[in-house]
Amino acid sequence: MLKNYLIVNKEVLPEVFHKVVEVKQMMDSGEYTQVSEAVKKVGISRSAYYKYKDHVFIPTSSTLLERKALISLTLNDEKGILSVVLNTVSSFNCNILTINQNIPIHNKASVMISIDVKDMKDDIEVLLQTLNKIKGVTKVALMSIE
């Protein structure tokens, strides 16, 4: 699972990645509520933070269990698209934990789905590619994985 991801010792990574993780931890803990304040504290630019924030994940434990994933989608405002998305996720043997859908604006709806992937029968990248091929799905992004 996660063939496009690596487990890398943080000591070999550029300092910017350490600082992005630090900002994410500050935001998650509530120490800071504004990204601009947190990036100023650690000494990186907002653009550097936004460039890497969706690609650097905070470790949640000492073992890599890969049990939960958060996926963001943008869907056309057409009947049945969300149903196809949910059936596709289910076909990968993932348990859907939560679904948050915003009202459509300009005929596009933003959807966040959290899923349990511990029993997933394929790679998360394959799921993302499959979701992206569904007619009416205009954007798919892995937001986080634990």
Secondary structure, DSSP 8 states (H G I E B T S, - for coil): --TT-----GGGS-HHHHHHHHHHHHHHHTS-S-HHHHHHHHT--HHHHHHHTTT-----SSS----EEEEEEEEES-TTHHHHHHHHHHHTT-EEEEEEE---BTTEEEEEEEEE-TT-SS-HHHHHHHHHTSTTEEEEEEEEE-
